[in-house]
Amino acid sequence: MLNKCLETQKRSLPDDHPSLVATYSHITLGLSKLHRYSEAFDIGMKAFDIATKQLGDEHEQTCYLRAMLKLIADQMELH
C-alpha cells in the first residue's frame, strides 16, 4: 500500500519534495519491523537526504530520521 502511494507521489511531485519524507519514513519503519534492515536503511537515507535538504538539519522530522537510522544501523551490526 505504501509503495503504491510512493509511486503516485513520485509521478506528481519533484524527487526532493518534502511530502515524500513521510512516505519514505513509513516504508523505512515497516521494513525495519520486518527485519529488512538493509532495505530500511537505504530508503531511510532517501528520506533523510530530502529532509536535510528541504527542511533543514534541526527540523523535527530530520532529527527523527537521524535517530531511526542510528537504530537501524545498530540492528544491522547485530544481524
mmJSON file of the N, C-alpha and C atoms, coordinates in Angstrom:
{"data_MODEL":{"atom_site":{
"group_PDB":["ATOM","ATOM","ATOM","ATOM","ATOM","ATOM","ATOM","ATOM","ATOM","ATOM","ATOM","ATOM","ATOM","ATOM","ATOM","ATOM","ATOM","ATOM","ATOM","ATOM","ATOM","ATOM","ATOM","ATOM","ATOM","ATOM","ATOM","ATOM","ATOM","ATOM","ATOM","ATOM","ATOM","ATOM","ATOM","ATOM","ATOM","ATOM","ATOM","ATOM","ATOM","ATOM","ATOM","ATOM","ATOM","ATOM","ATOM","ATOM","ATOM","ATOM","ATOM","ATOM","ATOM","ATOM","ATOM","ATOM","ATOM","ATOM","ATOM","ATOM","ATOM","ATOM","ATOM","ATOM","ATOM","ATOM","ATOM","ATOM","ATOM","ATOM","ATOM","ATOM","ATOM","ATOM","ATOM","ATOM","ATOM","ATOM","ATOM","ATOM","ATOM","ATOM","ATOM","ATOM","ATOM","ATOM","ATOM","ATOM","ATOM","ATOM","ATOM","ATOM","ATOM","ATOM","ATOM","ATOM","ATOM","ATOM","ATOM","ATOM","ATOM","ATOM","ATOM","ATOM","ATOM","ATOM","ATOM","ATOM","ATOM","ATOM","ATOM","ATOM","ATOM","ATOM","ATOM","ATOM","ATOM","ATOM","ATOM","ATOM","ATOM","ATOM","ATOM","ATOM","ATOM","ATOM","ATOM","ATOM","ATOM","ATOM","ATOM","ATOM","ATOM","ATOM","ATOM","ATOM","ATOM","ATOM","ATOM","ATOM","ATOM","ATOM","ATOM","ATOM","ATOM","ATOM","ATOM","ATOM","ATOM","ATOM","ATOM","ATOM","ATOM","ATOM","ATOM","ATOM","ATOM","ATOM","ATOM","ATOM","ATOM","ATOM","ATOM","ATOM","ATOM","ATOM","ATOM","ATOM","ATOM","ATOM","ATOM","ATOM","ATOM","ATOM","ATOM","ATOM","ATOM","ATOM","ATOM","ATOM","ATOM","ATOM","ATOM","ATOM","ATOM","ATOM","ATOM","ATOM","ATOM","ATOM","ATOM","ATOM","ATOM","ATOM","ATOM","ATOM","ATOM","ATOM","ATOM","ATOM","ATOM","ATOM","ATOM","ATOM","ATOM","ATOM","ATOM","ATOM","ATOM","ATOM","ATOM","ATOM","ATOM","ATOM","ATOM","ATOM","ATOM","ATOM","ATOM","ATOM","ATOM","ATOM","ATOM","ATOM","ATOM","ATOM","ATOM","ATOM","ATOM","ATOM","ATOM","ATOM","ATOM","ATOM","ATOM","ATOM","ATOM"],
"id":[1,2,3,4,5,6,7,8,9,10,11,12,13,14,15,16,17,18,19,20,21,22,23,24,25,26,27,28,29,30,31,32,33,34,35,36,37,38,39,40,41,42,43,44,45,46,47,48,49,50,51,52,53,54,55,56,57,58,59,60,61,62,63,64,65,66,67,68,69,70,71,72,73,74,75,76,77,78,79,80,81,82,83,84,85,86,87,88,89,90,91,92,93,94,95,96,97,98,99,100,101,102,103,104,105,106,107,108,109,110,111,112,113,114,115,116,117,118,119,120,121,122,123,124,125,126,127,128,129,130,131,132,133,134,135,136,137,138,139,140,141,142,143,144,145,146,147,148,149,150,151,152,153,154,155,156,157,158,159,160,161,162,163,164,165,166,167,168,169,170,171,172,173,174,175,176,177,178,179,180,181,182,183,184,185,186,187,188,189,190,191,192,193,194,195,196,197,198,199,200,201,202,203,204,205,206,207,208,209,210,211,212,213,214,215,216,217,218,219,220,221,222,223,224,225,226,227,228,229,230,231,232,233,234,235,236,237],
"type_symbol":["N","C","C","N","C","C","N","C","C","N","C","C","N","C","C","N","C","C","N","C","C","N","C","C","N","C","C","N","C","C","N","C","C","N","C","C","N","C","C","N","C","C","N","C","C","N","C","C","N","C","C","N","C","C","N","C","C","N","C","C","N","C","C","N","C","C","N","C","C","N","C","C","N","C","C","N","C","C","N","C","C","N","C","C","N","C","C","N","C","C","N","C","C","N","C","C","N","C","C","N","C","C","N","C","C","N","C","C","N","C","C","N","C","C","N","C","C","N","C","C","N","C","C","N","C","C","N","C","C","N","C","C","N","C","C","N","C","C","N","C","C","N","C","C","N","C","C","N","C","C","N","C","C","N","C","C","N","C","C","N","C","C","N","C","C","N","C","C","N","C","C","N","C","C","N","C","C","N","C","C","N","C","C","N","C","C","N","C","C","N","C","C","N","C","C","N","C","C","N","C","C","N","C","C","N","C","C","N","C","C","N","C","C","N","C","C","N","C","C","N","C","C","N","C","C","N","C","C","N","C","C","N","C","C","N","C","C"],
"label_atom_id":["N","CA","C","N","CA","C","N","CA","C","N","CA","C","N","CA","C","N","CA","C","N","CA","C","N","CA","C","N","CA","C","N","CA","C","N","CA","C","N","CA","C","N","CA","C","N","CA","C","N","CA","C","N","CA","C","N","CA","C","N","CA","C","N","CA","C","N","CA","C","N","CA","C","N","CA","C","N","CA","C","N","CA","C","N","CA","C","N","CA","C","N","CA","C","N","CA","C","N","CA","C","N","CA","C","N","CA","C","N","CA","C","N","CA","C","N","CA","C","N","CA","C","N","CA","C","N","CA","C","N","CA","C","N","CA","C","N","CA","C","N","CA","C","N","CA","C","N","CA","C","N","CA","C","N","CA","C","N","CA","C","N","CA","C","N","CA","C","N","CA","C","N","CA","C","N","CA","C","N","CA","C","N","CA","C","N","CA","C","N","CA","C","N","CA","C","N","CA","C","N","CA","C","N","CA","C","N","CA","C","N","CA","C","N","CA","C","N","CA","C","N","CA","C","N","CA","C","N","CA","C","N","CA","C","N","CA","C","N","CA","C","N","CA","C","N","CA","C","N","CA","C","N","CA","C","N","CA","C","N","CA","C","N","CA","C","N","CA","C","N","CA","C","N","CA","C"],
"label_alt_id":[null,null,null,null,null,null,null,null,null,null,null,null,null,null,null,null,null,null,null,null,null,null,null,null,null,null,null,null,null,null,null,null,null,null,null,null,null,null,null,null,null,null,null,null,null,null,null,null,null,null,null,null,null,null,null,null,null,null,null,null,null,null,null,null,null,null,null,null,null,null,null,null,null,null,null,null,null,null,null,null,null,null,null,null,null,null,null,null,null,null,null,null,null,null,null,null,null,null,null,null,null,null,null,null,null,null,null,null,null,null,null,null,null,null,null,null,null,null,null,null,null,null,null,null,null,null,null,null,null,null,null,null,null,null,null,null,null,null,null,null,null,null,null,null,null,null,null,null,null,null,null,null,null,null,null,null,null,null,null,null,null,null,null,null,null,null,null,null,null,null,null,null,null,null,null,null,null,null,null,null,null,null,null,null,null,null,null,null,null,null,null,null,null,null,null,null,null,null,null,null,null,null,null,null,null,null,null,null,null,null,null,null,null,null,null,null,null,null,null,null,null,null,null,null,null,null,null,null,null,null,null,null,null,null,null,null,null],
"label_comp_id":["MET","MET","MET","LEU","LEU","LEU","ASN","ASN","ASN","LYS","LYS","LYS","CYS","CYS","CYS","LEU","LEU","LEU","GLU","GLU","GLU","THR","THR","THR","GLN","GLN","GLN","LYS","LYS","LYS","ARG","ARG","ARG","SER","SER","SER","LEU","LEU","LEU","PRO","PRO","PRO","ASP","ASP","ASP","ASP","ASP","ASP","HIS","HIS","HIS","PRO","PRO","PRO","SER","SER","SER","LEU","LEU","LEU","VAL","VAL","VAL","ALA","ALA","ALA","THR","THR","THR","TYR","TYR","TYR","SER","SER","SER","HIS","HIS","HIS","ILE","ILE","ILE","THR","THR","THR","LEU","LEU","LEU","GLY","GLY","GLY","LEU","LEU","LEU","SER","SER","SER","LYS","LYS","LYS","LEU","LEU","LEU","HIS","HIS","HIS","ARG","ARG","ARG","TYR","TYR","TYR","SER","SER","SER","GLU","GLU","GLU","ALA","ALA","ALA","PHE","PHE","PHE","ASP","ASP","ASP","ILE","ILE","ILE","GLY","GLY","GLY","MET","MET","MET","LYS","LYS","LYS","ALA","ALA","ALA","PHE","PHE","PHE","ASP","ASP","ASP","ILE","ILE","ILE","ALA","ALA","ALA","THR","THR","THR","LYS","LYS","LYS","GLN","GLN","GLN","LEU","LEU","LEU","GLY","GLY","GLY","ASP","ASP","ASP","GLU","GLU","GLU","HIS","HIS","HIS","GLU","GLU","GLU","GLN","GLN","GLN","THR","THR","THR","CYS","CYS","CYS","TYR","TYR","TYR","LEU","LEU","LEU","ARG","ARG","ARG","ALA","ALA","ALA","MET","MET","MET","LEU","LEU","LEU","LYS","LYS","LYS","LEU","LEU","LEU","ILE","ILE","ILE","ALA","ALA","ALA","ASP","ASP","ASP","GLN","GLN","GLN","MET","MET","MET","GLU","GLU","GLU","LEU","LEU","LEU","HIS","HIS","HIS"],
"label_asym_id":["A","A","A","A","A","A","A","A","A","A","A","A","A","A","A","A","A","A","A","A","A","A","A","A","A","A","A","A","A","A","A","A","A","A","A","A","A","A","A","A","A","A","A","A","A","A","A","A","A","A","A","A","A","A","A","A","A","A","A","A","A","A","A","A","A","A","A","A","A","A","A","A","A","A","A","A","A","A","A","A","A","A","A","A","A","A","A","A","A","A","A","A","A","A","A","A","A","A","A","A","A","A","A","A","A","A","A","A","A","A","A","A","A","A","A","A","A","A","A","A","A","A","A","A","A","A","A","A","A","A","A","A","A","A","A","A","A","A","A","A","A","A","A","A","A","A","A","A","A","A","A","A","A","A","A","A","A","A","A","A","A","A","A","A","A","A","A","A","A","A","A","A","A","A","A","A","A","A","A","A","A","A","A","A","A","A","A","A","A","A","A","A","A","A","A","A","A","A","A","A","A","A","A","A","A","A","A","A","A","A","A","A","A","A","A","A","A","A","A","A","A","A","A","A","A","A","A","A","A","A","A","A","A","A","A","A","A"],
"label_entity_id":["1","1","1","1","1","1","1","1","1","1","1","1","1","1","1","1","1","1","1","1","1","1","1","1","1","1","1","1","1","1","1","1","1","1","1","1","1","1","1","1","1","1","1","1","1","1","1","1","1","1","1","1","1","1","1","1","1","1","1","1","1","1","1","1","1","1","1","1","1","1","1","1","1","1","1","1","1","1","1","1","1","1","1","1","1","1","1","1","1","1","1","1","1","1","1","1","1","1","1","1","1","1","1","1","1","1","1","1","1","1","1","1","1","1","1","1","1","1","1","1","1","1","1","1","1","1","1","1","1","1","1","1","1","1","1","1","1","1","1","1","1","1","1","1","1","1","1","1","1","1","1","1","1","1","1","1","1","1","1","1","1","1","1","1","1","1","1","1","1","1","1","1","1","1","1","1","1","1","1","1","1","1","1","1","1","1","1","1","1","1","1","1","1","1","1","1","1","1","1","1","1","1","1","1","1","1","1","1","1","1","1","1","1","1","1","1","1","1","1","1","1","1","1","1","1","1","1","1","1","1","1","1","1","1","1","1","1"],
"label_seq_id":[1,1,1,2,2,2,3,3,3,4,4,4,5,5,5,6,6,6,7,7,7,8,8,8,9,9,9,10,10,10,11,11,11,12,12,12,13,13,13,14,14,14,15,15,15,16,16,16,17,17,17,18,18,18,19,19,19,20,20,20,21,21,21,22,22,22,23,23,23,24,24,24,25,25,25,26,26,26,27,27,27,28,28,28,29,29,29,30,30,30,31,31,31,32,32,32,33,33,33,34,34,34,35,35,35,36,36,36,37,37,37,38,38,38,39,39,39,40,40,40,41,41,41,42,42,42,43,43,43,44,44,44,45,45,45,46,46,46,47,47,47,48,48,48,49,49,49,50,50,50,51,51,51,52,52,52,53,53,53,54,54,54,55,55,55,56,56,56,57,57,57,58,58,58,59,59,59,60,60,60,61,61,61,62,62,62,63,63,63,64,64,64,65,65,65,66,66,66,67,67,67,68,68,68,69,69,69,70,70,70,71,71,71,72,72,72,73,73,73,74,74,74,75,75,75,76,76,76,77,77,77,78,78,78,79,79,79],
"pdbx_PDB_ins_code":[null,null,null,null,null,null,null,null,null,null,null,null,null,null,null,null,null,null,null,null,null,null,null,null,null,null,null,null,null,null,null,null,null,null,null,null,null,null,null,null,null,null,null,null,null,null,null,null,null,null,null,null,null,null,null,null,null,null,null,null,null,null,null,null,null,null,null,null,null,null,null,null,null,null,null,null,null,null,null,null,null,null,null,null,null,null,null,null,null,null,null,null,null,null,null,null,null,null,null,null,null,null,null,null,null,null,null,null,null,null,null,null,null,null,null,null,null,null,null,null,null,null,null,null,null,null,null,null,null,null,null,null,null,null,null,null,null,null,null,null,null,null,null,null,null,null,null,null,null,null,null,null,null,null,null,null,null,null,null,null,null,null,null,null,null,null,null,null,null,null,null,null,null,null,null,null,null,null,null,null,null,null,null,null,null,null,null,null,null,null,null,null,null,null,null,null,null,null,null,null,null,null,null,null,null,null,null,null,null,null,null,null,null,null,null,null,null,null,null,null,null,null,null,null,null,null,null,null,null,null,null,null,null,null,null,null,null],
"Cartn_x":[0.811,0.0,0.863,1.873,2.744,3.561,3.962,4.711,3.856,2.583,1.667,1.514,1.389,1.316,2.581,3.731,5.001,5.069,4.664,4.688,3.799,2.632,1.735,2.38,2.975,3.641,4.8,5.58,6.749,6.357,5.159,4.687,4.273,3.825,3.271,4.115,5.165,5.992,7.451,8.199,9.645,10.304,11.442,12.141,12.522,12.661,13.079,11.966,10.722,9.594,9.46,9.245,9.138,8.028,6.989,5.912,6.395,7.452,7.995,8.658,9.094,9.789,8.913,7.663,6.767,6.545,6.334,6.095,7.331,8.495,9.735,9.938,9.605,9.767,8.884,7.641,6.725,7.208,7.701,8.234,9.459,10.312,11.502,11.113,10.155,9.712,9.14,8.321,7.74,8.79,9.76,10.824,11.667,11.923,12.727,11.971,10.659,9.867,9.852,10.081,10.18,11.613,12.507,13.923,14.634,14.151,14.79,15.603,16.632,17.363,18.119,18.709,19.466,18.547,17.404,16.433,15.896,15.605,15.087,16.088,17.356,18.386,18.488,18.481,18.591,17.434,16.229,15.068,15.059,15.452,15.557,16.551,17.633,18.615,18.025,17.167,16.49,15.658,14.904,14.079,14.954,16.041,16.934,17.567,18.006,18.611,17.626,16.392,15.372,15.068,14.899,14.577,15.675,16.92,18.033,18.047,17.864,17.914,16.719,15.527,14.309,13.819,14.08,13.544,14.611,15.848,16.937,17.398,18.612,19.261,18.612,17.994,17.426,15.915,15.308,13.86,13.5,12.323,11.871,11.924,11.484,11.476,12.902,13.794,15.191,15.821,15.553,16.089,15.524,14.236,13.6,14.27,14.479,15.105,16.533,17.261,18.634,18.642,17.73,17.65,17.22,16.249,15.778,16.897,17.642,18.744,19.824,20.062,21.04,20.584,19.3,18.769,18.85,18.539,18.606,20.049,20.975,22.392,22.855,22.4,22.742,22.21,20.99,20.408,21.168,21.614,22.377,23.672,24.295,25.529,25.281,24.104,23.779,23.417,22.962,22.496,23.435],
"Cartn_y":[-1.186,0.0,1.262,1.287,2.462,2.6,1.479,1.557,2.147,1.818,2.371,3.883,4.282,5.702,6.427,5.815,6.402,6.57,5.565,5.65,6.785,6.943,8.037,9.382,9.509,10.757,11.059,10.052,10.265,10.691,10.298,10.725,12.193,12.693,14.043,15.075,14.641,15.558,15.487,16.577,16.51,15.478,14.956,13.904,14.303,15.601,16.057,16.806,16.509,17.183,16.711,17.641,17.266,16.255,16.204,15.235,13.796,13.577,12.226,11.737,12.671,12.301,11.401,11.77,10.978,9.584,9.5,8.19,7.309,7.861,7.099,6.672,7.552,7.228,6.06,6.067,4.972,3.648,3.7,2.488,1.994,2.924,2.577,1.873,2.423,1.825,0.426,0.283,-1.026,-2.066,-1.691,-2.628,-3.016,-2.051,-2.377,-3.331,-3.183,-4.104,-5.511,-5.607,-6.91,-7.451,-6.74,-7.101,-7.031,-6.194,-5.974,-4.682,-4.751,-3.57,-2.87,-3.62,-3.005,-2.171,-2.739,-2.007,-0.801,-1.006,0.08,1.225,0.89,1.92,2.706,2.018,2.696,3.665,3.228,4.098,5.212,4.884,5.908,6.99,6.605,7.601,8.529,8.002,8.868,9.908,9.455,10.371,11.397,10.929,11.821,12.861,12.445,13.387,14.479,14.083,15.068,15.979,15.39,16.176,17.186,16.755,17.66,18.813,18.489,19.499,20.449,19.899,20.702,21.279,20.588,21.007,21.558,21.183,21.649,20.588,20.759,19.772,19.643,20.709,20.692,20.485,20.278,20.057,18.766,18.745,17.581,16.29,16.337,15.138,14.68,15.624,15.286,14.616,15.165,14.584,13.188,13.015,11.701,10.678,11.079,10.167,9.824,10.802,10.556,9.486,9.609,8.632,7.258,7.233,5.959,5.271,6.024,5.434,4.881,5.554,5.058,3.714,3.62,2.356,1.234,1.565,0.555,0.112,1.067,0.724,-0.184,0.106,-0.753,-2.168,-2.287,-3.608,-4.344,-3.603,-4.223,-4.828,-4.16,-4.684,-5.971,-6.077,-7.263,-8.471,-8.228,-9.342,-9.606],
"Cartn_z":[0.0,0.0,0.0,0.867,0.906,-0.37,-0.949,-2.203,-3.312,-3.319,-4.314,-4.1,-2.856,-2.514,-2.97,-2.718,-3.122,-4.635,-5.369,-6.833,-7.331,-6.733,-7.111,-6.81,-5.641,-5.277,-6.221,-6.556,-7.41,-8.819,-9.262,-10.582,-10.583,-9.438,-9.409,-8.663,-7.984,-7.199,-7.642,-7.428,-7.68,-6.757,-7.175,-6.424,-5.005,-4.762,-3.435,-2.696,-3.026,-2.377,-0.93,0.009,1.422,1.734,0.932,1.177,1.059,0.301,0.154,1.438,2.269,3.503,4.374,4.554,5.41,4.839,3.537,2.925,3.032,2.701,2.847,4.31,5.245,6.669,7.079,6.613,6.949,6.349,5.127,4.496,5.266,5.666,6.448,7.738,8.437,9.694,9.464,8.437,8.129,7.801,6.987,6.625,7.836,8.707,9.89,10.814,10.895,11.723,11.133,9.83,9.166,9.181,9.876,9.985,8.632,7.743,6.441,6.556,7.398,7.824,6.703,5.816,4.726,3.83,3.467,2.652,3.418,4.687,5.519,5.587,5.747,5.845,4.54,3.419,2.121,1.891,2.177,1.978,3.023,4.233,5.27,4.903,4.241,3.797,2.737,1.874,0.904,1.639,2.626,3.416,4.13,4.723,5.461,4.542,3.374,2.425,2.02,1.728,1.358,2.548,3.715,4.909,5.211,5.137,5.409,4.416,3.155,2.097,2.154,2.331,2.226,3.56,4.646,5.941,6.881,6.642,7.49,8.472,8.942,9.799,11.174,11.663,13.009,13.027,11.878,11.824,12.553,13.149,13.917,13.099,11.854,11.007,10.699,10.473,10.205,11.425,12.594,13.829,14.079,13.813,13.959,13.036,11.791,10.824,11.221,11.719,12.162,13.254,14.207,15.3,14.786,13.878,13.334,12.556,11.768,11.002,11.925,13.032,14.009,14.578,14.926,15.454,14.419,13.176,12.11,11.896,11.892,11.726,12.866,14.074,15.215,15.015,14.511,14.252,13.148,12.148,11.057,11.587,12.552,13.137,13.92,14.511,15.311,14.457,13.235,12.389,11.27],
"occupancy":[1.0,1.0,1.0,1.0,1.0,1.0,1.0,1.0,1.0,1.0,1.0,1.0,1.0,1.0,1.0,1.0,1.0,1.0,1.0,1.0,1.0,1.0,1.0,1.0,1.0,1.0,1.0,1.0,1.0,1.0,1.0,1.0,1.0,1.0,1.0,1.0,1.0,1.0,1.0,1.0,1.0,1.0,1.0,1.0,1.0,1.0,1.0,1.0,1.0,1.0,1.0,1.0,1.0,1.0,1.0,1.0,1.0,1.0,1.0,1.0,1.0,1.0,1.0,1.0,1.0,1.0,1.0,1.0,1.0,1.0,1.0,1.0,1.0,1.0,1.0,1.0,1.0,1.0,1.0,1.0,1.0,1.0,1.0,1.0,1.0,1.0,1.0,1.0,1.0,1.0,1.0,1.0,1.0,1.0,1.0,1.0,1.0,1.0,1.0,1.0,1.0,1.0,1.0,1.0,1.0,1.0,1.0,1.0,1.0,1.0,1.0,1.0,1.0,1.0,1.0,1.0,1.0,1.0,1.0,1.0,1.0,1.0,1.0,1.0,1.0,1.0,1.0,1.0,1.0,1.0,1.0,1.0,1.0,1.0,1.0,1.0,1.0,1.0,1.0,1.0,1.0,1.0,1.0,1.0,1.0,1.0,1.0,1.0,1.0,1.0,1.0,1.0,1.0,1.0,1.0,1.0,1.0,1.0,1.0,1.0,1.0,1.0,1.0,1.0,1.0,1.0,1.0,1.0,1.0,1.0,1.0,1.0,1.0,1.0,1.0,1.0,1.0,1.0,1.0,1.0,1.0,1.0,1.0,1.0,1.0,1.0,1.0,1.0,1.0,1.0,1.0,1.0,1.0,1.0,1.0,1.0,1.0,1.0,1.0,1.0,1.0,1.0,1.0,1.0,1.0,1.0,1.0,1.0,1.0,1.0,1.0,1.0,1.0,1.0,1.0,1.0,1.0,1.0,1.0,1.0,1.0,1.0,1.0,1.0,1.0,1.0,1.0,1.0,1.0,1.0,1.0,1.0,1.0,1.0,1.0,1.0,1.0],
"B_iso_or_equiv":[0.0,0.0,0.0,0.0,0.0,0.0,0.0,0.0,0.0,0.0,0.0,0.0,0.0,0.0,0.0,0.0,0.0,0.0,0.0,0.0,0.0,0.0,0.0,0.0,0.0,0.0,0.0,0.0,0.0,0.0,0.0,0.0,0.0,0.0,0.0,0.0,0.0,0.0,0.0,0.0,0.0,0.0,0.0,0.0,0.0,0.0,0.0,0.0,0.0,0.0,0.0,0.0,0.0,0.0,0.0,0.0,0.0,0.0,0.0,0.0,0.0,0.0,0.0,0.0,0.0,0.0,0.0,0.0,0.0,0.0,0.0,0.0,0.0,0.0,0.0,0.0,0.0,0.0,0.0,0.0,0.0,0.0,0.0,0.0,0.0,0.0,0.0,0.0,0.0,0.0,0.0,0.0,0.0,0.0,0.0,0.0,0.0,0.0,0.0,0.0,0.0,0.0,0.0,0.0,0.0,0.0,0.0,0.0,0.0,0.0,0.0,0.0,0.0,0.0,0.0,0.0,0.0,0.0,0.0,0.0,0.0,0.0,0.0,0.0,0.0,0.0,0.0,0.0,0.0,0.0,0.0,0.0,0.0,0.0,0.0,0.0,0.0,0.0,0.0,0.0,0.0,0.0,0.0,0.0,0.0,0.0,0.0,0.0,0.0,0.0,0.0,0.0,0.0,0.0,0.0,0.0,0.0,0.0,0.0,0.0,0.0,0.0,0.0,0.0,0.0,0.0,0.0,0.0,0.0,0.0,0.0,0.0,0.0,0.0,0.0,0.0,0.0,0.0,0.0,0.0,0.0,0.0,0.0,0.0,0.0,0.0,0.0,0.0,0.0,0.0,0.0,0.0,0.0,0.0,0.0,0.0,0.0,0.0,0.0,0.0,0.0,0.0,0.0,0.0,0.0,0.0,0.0,0.0,0.0,0.0,0.0,0.0,0.0,0.0,0.0,0.0,0.0,0.0,0.0,0.0,0.0,0.0,0.0,0.0,0.0,0.0,0.0,0.0,0.0,0.0,0.0,0.0,0.0,0.0,0.0,0.0,0.0],
"pdbx_formal_charge":[null,null,null,null,null,null,null,null,null,null,null,null,null,null,null,null,null,null,null,null,null,null,null,null,null,null,null,null,null,null,null,null,null,null,null,null,null,null,null,null,null,null,null,null,null,null,null,null,null,null,null,null,null,null,null,null,null,null,null,null,null,null,null,null,null,null,null,null,null,null,null,null,null,null,null,null,null,null,null,null,null,null,null,null,null,null,null,null,null,null,null,null,null,null,null,null,null,null,null,null,null,null,null,null,null,null,null,null,null,null,null,null,null,null,null,null,null,null,null,null,null,null,null,null,null,null,null,null,null,null,null,null,null,null,null,null,null,null,null,null,null,null,null,null,null,null,null,null,null,null,null,null,null,null,null,null,null,null,null,null,null,null,null,null,null,null,null,null,null,null,null,null,null,null,null,null,null,null,null,null,null,null,null,null,null,null,null,null,null,null,null,null,null,null,null,null,null,null,null,null,null,null,null,null,null,null,null,null,null,null,null,null,null,null,null,null,null,null,null,null,null,null,null,null,null,null,null,null,null,null,null,null,null,null,null,null,null],
"auth_seq_id":[1,1,1,2,2,2,3,3,3,4,4,4,5,5,5,6,6,6,7,7,7,8,8,8,9,9,9,10,10,10,11,11,11,12,12,12,13,13,13,14,14,14,15,15,15,16,16,16,17,17,17,18,18,18,19,19,19,20,20,20,21,21,21,22,22,22,23,23,23,24,24,24,25,25,25,26,26,26,27,27,27,28,28,28,29,29,29,30,30,30,31,31,31,32,32,32,33,33,33,34,34,34,35,35,35,36,36,36,37,37,37,38,38,38,39,39,39,40,40,40,41,41,41,42,42,42,43,43,43,44,44,44,45,45,45,46,46,46,47,47,47,48,48,48,49,49,49,50,50,50,51,51,51,52,52,52,53,53,53,54,54,54,55,55,55,56,56,56,57,57,57,58,58,58,59,59,59,60,60,60,61,61,61,62,62,62,63,63,63,64,64,64,65,65,65,66,66,66,67,67,67,68,68,68,69,69,69,70,70,70,71,71,71,72,72,72,73,73,73,74,74,74,75,75,75,76,76,76,77,77,77,78,78,78,79,79,79],
"auth_comp_id":["MET","MET","MET","LEU","LEU","LEU","ASN","ASN","ASN","LYS","LYS","LYS","CYS","CYS","CYS","LEU","LEU","LEU","GLU","GLU","GLU","THR","THR","THR","GLN","GLN","GLN","LYS","LYS","LYS","ARG","ARG","ARG","SER","SER","SER","LEU","LEU","LEU","PRO","PRO","PRO","ASP","ASP","ASP","ASP","ASP","ASP","HIS","HIS","HIS","PRO","PRO","PRO","SER","SER","SER","LEU","LEU","LEU","VAL","VAL","VAL","ALA","ALA","ALA","THR","THR","THR","TYR","TYR","TYR","SER","SER","SER","HIS","HIS","HIS","ILE","ILE","ILE","THR","THR","THR","LEU","LEU","LEU","GLY","GLY","GLY","LEU","LEU","LEU","SER","SER","SER","LYS","LYS","LYS","LEU","LEU","LEU","HIS","HIS","HIS","ARG","ARG","ARG","TYR","TYR","TYR","SER","SER","SER","GLU","GLU","GLU","ALA","ALA","ALA","PHE","PHE","PHE","ASP","ASP","ASP","ILE","ILE","ILE","GLY","GLY","GLY","MET","MET","MET","LYS","LYS","LYS","ALA","ALA","ALA","PHE","PHE","PHE","ASP","ASP","ASP","ILE","ILE","ILE","ALA","ALA","ALA","THR","THR","THR","LYS","LYS","LYS","GLN","GLN","GLN","LEU","LEU","LEU","GLY","GLY","GLY","ASP","ASP","ASP","GLU","GLU","GLU","HIS","HIS","HIS","GLU","GLU","GLU","GLN","GLN","GLN","THR","THR","THR","CYS","CYS","CYS","TYR","TYR","TYR","LEU","LEU","LEU","ARG","ARG","ARG","ALA","ALA","ALA","MET","MET","MET","LEU","LEU","LEU","LYS","LYS","LYS","LEU","LEU","LEU","ILE","ILE","ILE","ALA","ALA","ALA","ASP","ASP","ASP","GLN","GLN","GLN","MET","MET","MET","GLU","GLU","GLU","LEU","LEU","LEU","HIS","HIS","HIS"],
"auth_asym_id":["A","A","A","A","A","A","A","A","A","A","A","A","A","A","A","A","A","A","A","A","A","A","A","A","A","A","A","A","A","A","A","A","A","A","A","A","A","A","A","A","A","A","A","A","A","A","A","A","A","A","A","A","A","A","A","A","A","A","A","A","A","A","A","A","A","A","A","A","A","A","A","A","A","A","A","A","A","A","A","A","A","A","A","A","A","A","A","A","A","A","A","A","A","A","A","A","A","A","A","A","A","A","A","A","A","A","A","A","A","A","A","A","A","A","A","A","A","A","A","A","A","A","A","A","A","A","A","A","A","A","A","A","A","A","A","A","A","A","A","A","A","A","A","A","A","A","A","A","A","A","A","A","A","A","A","A","A","A","A","A","A","A","A","A","A","A","A","A","A","A","A","A","A","A","A","A","A","A","A","A","A","A","A","A","A","A","A","A","A","A","A","A","A","A","A","A","A","A","A","A","A","A","A","A","A","A","A","A","A","A","A","A","A","A","A","A","A","A","A","A","A","A","A","A","A","A","A","A","A","A","A","A","A","A","A","A","A"],
"auth_atom_id":["N","CA","C","N","CA","C","N","CA","C","N","CA","C","N","CA","C","N","CA","C","N","CA","C","N","CA","C","N","CA","C","N","CA","C","N","CA","C","N","CA","C","N","CA","C","N","CA","C","N","CA","C","N","CA","C","N","CA","C","N","CA","C","N","CA","C","N","CA","C","N","CA","C","N","CA","C","N","CA","C","N","CA","C","N","CA","C","N","CA","C","N","CA","C","N","CA","C","N","CA","C","N","CA","C","N","CA","C","N","CA","C","N","CA","C","N","CA","C","N","CA","C","N","CA","C","N","CA","C","N","CA","C","N","CA","C","N","CA","C","N","CA","C","N","CA","C","N","CA","C","N","CA","C","N","CA","C","N","CA","C","N","CA","C","N","CA","C","N","CA","C","N","CA","C","N","CA","C","N","CA","C","N","CA","C","N","CA","C","N","CA","C","N","CA","C","N","CA","C","N","CA","C","N","CA","C","N","CA","C","N","CA","C","N","CA","C","N","CA","C","N","CA","C","N","CA","C","N","CA","C","N","CA","C","N","CA","C","N","CA","C","N","CA","C","N","CA","C","N","CA","C","N","CA","C","N","CA","C","N","CA","C","N","CA","C","N","CA","C","N","CA","C","N","CA","C"],
"pdbx_PDB_model_num":[1,1,1,1,1,1,1,1,1,1,1,1,1,1,1,1,1,1,1,1,1,1,1,1,1,1,1,1,1,1,1,1,1,1,1,1,1,1,1,1,1,1,1,1,1,1,1,1,1,1,1,1,1,1,1,1,1,1,1,1,1,1,1,1,1,1,1,1,1,1,1,1,1,1,1,1,1,1,1,1,1,1,1,1,1,1,1,1,1,1,1,1,1,1,1,1,1,1,1,1,1,1,1,1,1,1,1,1,1,1,1,1,1,1,1,1,1,1,1,1,1,1,1,1,1,1,1,1,1,1,1,1,1,1,1,1,1,1,1,1,1,1,1,1,1,1,1,1,1,1,1,1,1,1,1,1,1,1,1,1,1,1,1,1,1,1,1,1,1,1,1,1,1,1,1,1,1,1,1,1,1,1,1,1,1,1,1,1,1,1,1,1,1,1,1,1,1,1,1,1,1,1,1,1,1,1,1,1,1,1,1,1,1,1,1,1,1,1,1,1,1,1,1,1,1,1,1,1,1,1,1,1,1,1,1,1,1]
}}}
